[in-house]
Amino acid sequence: MDRIRVALIGAGQRGKDVYGNYGLKYPQNIEFIAVAEPNDLKRKEFCEKHNILPENEFKTWEELLTKDKFCDAVIIATPDNTHFQPASQALRKGYHILLEKPMSNNPAECIELGRLAEENNKVFMICHVLRYTPFYSTLKAIIEEGEIGDMMTIQHNENIGYFHFAHSFVRGNWRNSELSSPLILQKSCHDLDILLWLVGSNCTRITSFGELSYFKSERKPKEAGSRCLSCKIENECPYSAKKLYYKNIGGWPTTVITETQTVESIDKALEEGLMADVFLNVTIMLWIINLLYLNLKMESQ
């Protein structure tokens, strides 16, 4: 198989550190020849690692896609609510696409992207990776072979680690659905996809319910500070930013909060950034309301 030549749009943790590192580990499979990334440090780092020519280094995806088609495929790893425009334009340009999940926050945009992929006869793949893991592929084979009889029901749990939830969905990029995606899309689209795949038939209805019960102002300990660095009970708190980020310098999730992996840079991120104390940042949890009272009906086609 010939090596695939790829342009990366969005050199963040997923684009630069996951897909980019895959390219470095398996250069016989994939070669990154271009990148679009507004963050100068991330873009420069990616270009140096992959020996990208200066003429193929772009600050925006618009600049990259202004050029005539010059490689085989595009990997799009931009924030959730910015998938549609680069994906639709890349499909029209004739690129195959690997698009980070979720496909879009807007059902109409999902339908339009599917139409464009079919119209242009291009591979358009969403990063629902669980289908390709040994566990789920084995489970799928068992179901299809009928070893356990007819499927009547599935119980499936998405257990998010408390540290992961605090990092991503309280402090981090997905703290507010108005700025990105609600939890049911950003995290649980994996679960929805794997359930659809295992069952082997279309979904007709999704119902989501619950309530905001823990990250509320009345549950804030009296001694808690506004930031973990100045909190009197930080050493007792399982959500302590100090416990999470300083011990993971150079790795996830510390690489997400600052481009420069030094103690000084982490100090600055925890003092000035969005990674504030989870008890006081109750307002950023309001996106949960959108999720908890969501009642979607997806009619089967």
C-alpha positions in Angstrom: 0.0 0.0 0.0 1.3 3.4 -0.9 1.9 5.9 1.9 -0.9 8.4 2.4 0.0 12.0 2.2 -2.1 14.1 4.6 -2.7 17.7 5.7 -3.6 18.3 9.4 -6.2 21.0 10.3 -5.9 21.6 14.1 -2.6 20.7 15.8 -3.9 20.4 19.3 -3.7 17.4 21.7 -5.6 15.1 19.3 -4.2 16.3 16.0 -0.5 17.0 17.0 0.0 14.5 19.8 -2.2 11.5 18.7 -2.4 11.5 14.9 0.9 13.3 14.5 2.7 10.9 16.7 1.1 8.0 14.8 2.7 9.4 11.7 6.1 9.5 13.4 5.8 5.9 14.6 4.5 4.5 11.3 6.0 6.6 8.6 5.5 3.8 6.1 1.7 4.4 6.4 1.2 8.1 6.5 3.2 11.3 5.8 2.0 14.7 7.1 3.0 17.3 4.5 0.9 20.3 5.6 -0.7 21.8 8.7 -3.1 24.6 9.6 -3.0 25.8 13.3 -3.4 29.3 14.7 -1.2 28.7 17.8 2.3 29.5 16.7 4.0 27.2 19.2 1.9 24.2 18.3 2.2 24.8 14.6 6.0 25.3 14.7 6.5 22.1 16.8 4.4 20.1 14.4 6.3 21.5 11.4 9.7 20.7 12.9 8.7 17.1 13.8 7.3 16.3 10.3 9.7 18.4 8.2 6.9 20.4 6.7 7.9 22.9 4.0 7.3 26.6 4.8 4.8 26.9 1.9 2.7 24.2 3.5 2.5 25.9 6.9 -0.8 27.8 7.5 -2.3 29.7 10.4 -5.9 29.0 9.3 -7.7 26.2 7.5 -9.1 28.7 5.1 -5.6 29.4 3.9 -4.8 25.7 3.5 -8.0 24.9 1.6 -7.6 28.0 -0.7 -4.9 26.0 -2.5 -5.7 23.4 -5.1 -5.7 19.8 -3.9 -2.2 18.8 -3.1 -2.4 15.6 -1.0 -4.6 12.6 -0.5 -6.5 13.4 2.7 -7.2 15.9 5.4 -7.4 15.1 9.1 -9.7 17.7 10.9 -9.1 18.0 14.6 -10.5 21.4 15.4 -12.9 22.2 18.3 -16.3 20.5 18.1 -18.3 23.5 16.9 -15.9 24.3 14.0 -16.0 21.0 12.1 -18.6 21.8 9.4 -16.9 24.5 7.4 -13.5 22.9 6.9 -15.0 19.5 6.3 -17.5 20.6 3.7 -14.9 22.7 1.9 -12.4 19.8 1.9 -14.9 17.4 0.5 -15.7 19.8 -2.3 -11.9 20.1 -3.0 -11.8 16.3 -3.4 -10.1 15.2 -0.2 -10.7 12.1 1.7 -11.4 13.1 5.4 -10.8 11.8 8.9 -13.0 14.0 11.1 -12.8 14.1 14.9 -15.9 13.3 16.7 -18.6 14.6 17.1 -19.3 15.1 13.5 -21.2 18.3 14.2 -23.5 19.9 16.9 -26.1 20.5 14.2 -28.1 17.6 12.7 -28.6 19.5 9.4 -24.8 19.8 9.1 -24.3 16.1 9.7 -26.7 15.3 6.9 -25.1 17.8 4.5 -21.6 16.4 5.2 -22.9 12.9 4.4 -24.4 14.2 1.2 -21.2 15.9 0.1 -19.1 12.8 0.9 -21.5 10.6 -1.2 -21.7 13.2 -4.0 -17.9 13.5 -4.3 -17.3 9.7 -3.7 -14.8 10.3 -0.9 -13.9 8.4 2.3 -15.5 10.4 5.1 -14.7 8.8 8.4 -15.6 9.9 11.9 -13.2 9.0 14.7 -15.4 6.5 16.5 -12.5 4.2 17.3 -14.2 1.7 19.6 -15.3 -0.4 16.7 -11.7 -1.2 15.9 -10.6 -2.3 19.4 -10.1 -6.1 20.1 -12.8 -6.1 22.8 -15.7 -4.6 20.8 -14.8 -6.4 17.5 -14.8 -9.7 19.4 -18.1 -8.8 21.0 -19.6 -7.9 17.6 -18.4 -11.3 16.2 -20.0 -13.2 19.1 -23.3 -11.4 18.6 -23.4 -11.9 14.8 -22.5 -15.6 15.1 -25.5 -16.0 17.4 -23.5 -17.6 20.2 -25.6 -15.9 22.9 -28.9 -16.1 21.1 -31.1 -13.2 20.0 -30.2 -9.8 21.4 -33.0 -8.3 23.5 -31.3 -5.6 25.5 -27.9 -4.0 26.2 -26.7 -2.4 29.4 -23.8 -0.1 28.7 -22.1 2.3 31.1 -19.8 5.2 30.3 -17.7 5.6 33.4 -15.8 8.8 33.3 -13.0 9.1 35.8 -13.5 11.9 38.3 -10.2 13.5 37.4 -11.1 13.3 33.7 -14.5 14.8 34.3 -13.0 17.6 36.3 -10.3 18.3 33.7 -12.4 18.1 30.6 -16.0 18.9 31.6 -15.7 21.2 34.5 -12.5 23.2 34.0 -11.6 22.5 30.4 -12.7 22.8 26.8 -16.1 21.2 27.3 -17.1 23.1 30.4 -19.9 24.9 28.5 -22.0 23.5 25.7 -22.5 26.9 24.2 -18.8 27.1 23.6 -18.4 23.5 22.4 -20.5 20.3 22.8 -22.7 18.9 25.5 -21.4 15.7 27.2 -23.9 13.5 25.3 -22.2 14.5 22.1 -18.5 15.0 23.0 -18.1 11.9 25.2 -21.1 9.7 24.7 -21.2 9.8 20.9 -18.7 6.9 21.2 -21.3 5.0 23.2 -24.1 5.9 20.8 -22.0 4.7 17.9 -21.0 1.4 19.5 -24.5 0.6 20.5 -25.8 1.3 17.0 -23.1 -0.9 15.6 -23.6 -3.8 18.0 -27.4 -3.8 17.5 -27.1 -3.5 13.7 -30.2 -1.4 13.2 -31.2 2.3 13.2 -32.0 4.3 16.3 -35.5 5.6 16.6 -35.4 7.6 19.9 -32.9 8.9 22.5 -33.9 10.1 25.9 -31.6 11.8 28.4 -32.5 12.8 31.9 -31.0 13.6 35.3 -30.2 16.6 37.5 -27.4 18.8 38.6 -26.7 17.6 42.1 -23.0 17.9 43.0 -21.2 20.8 41.5 -23.4 23.4 43.2 -22.6 26.5 45.2 -24.2 25.2 48.3 -21.9 22.2 48.3 -18.8 24.3 48.3 -16.7 23.7 51.5 -16.5 26.8 53.6 -12.7 26.7 53.6 -12.3 26.3 49.8 -10.5 29.0 47.9 -11.2 30.4 44.5 -8.2 28.7 43.0 -6.5 25.4 43.9 -3.1 27.2 44.4 -4.6 29.3 47.2 -7.1 26.8 48.7 -6.7 25.8 52.3 -8.2 22.4 51.8 -6.5 21.6 48.5 -4.6 18.7 49.9 -7.9 17.0 50.9 -9.7 17.6 47.6 -9.8 14.8 44.9 -10.3 17.4 42.2 -7.1 19.3 43.1 -5.5 20.8 40.0 -2.1 20.7 41.8 -2.4 16.9 42.2 -3.4 16.4 38.6 -1.2 18.6 36.5 2.2 18.9 38.2 2.8 15.1 38.2 2.0 14.8 34.5 4.4 17.4 33.0 5.0 16.5 29.4 1.9 14.3 29.2 -1.9 14.4 29.1 -3.7 16.3 30.6 -1.0 18.8 31.5 -0.1 19.3 27.8 -3.6 20.7 27.3 -3.4 23.5 29.8 -0.2 25.1 28.6 2.1 24.8 25.5 5.2 25.2 27.6 5.7 22.3 29.9 7.4 23.9 32.9 6.4 24.3 36.5 6.4 28.1 35.9 4.0 27.8 33.0 1.7 25.4 35.0 1.7 27.9 37.8 0.6 30.6 35.4 -2.1 28.4 33.9 -3.6 27.5 37.3 -3.4 31.1 38.5 -4.8 32.8 35.4 -6.4 30.3 33.2 -9.8 28.6 33.0 -8.7 25.7 35.3 -10.3 27.2 38.4 -11.6 25.5 41.5 -14.4 23.2 40.6 -16.7 24.2 43.5 -16.7 27.9 42.6 -17.0 27.4 38.9 -20.6 26.4 39.2 -21.7 28.7 36.4 -19.6 26.8 33.9 -21.6 23.7 34.7 -24.8 25.2 33.5 -24.4 23.4 30.2 -25.4 20.2 32.1 -28.9 21.6 32.2 -29.0 21.4 28.4 -28.0 17.8 28.6 -30.1 16.7 31.5 -33.4 17.8 30.0 -32.5 16.8 26.5 -35.2 14.7 24.8 -34.2 13.9 21.3 -36.2 11.9 18.8 -34.2 10.5 15.9 -36.5 9.0 13.3 -35.1 6.0 11.5 -34.5 6.4 7.8 
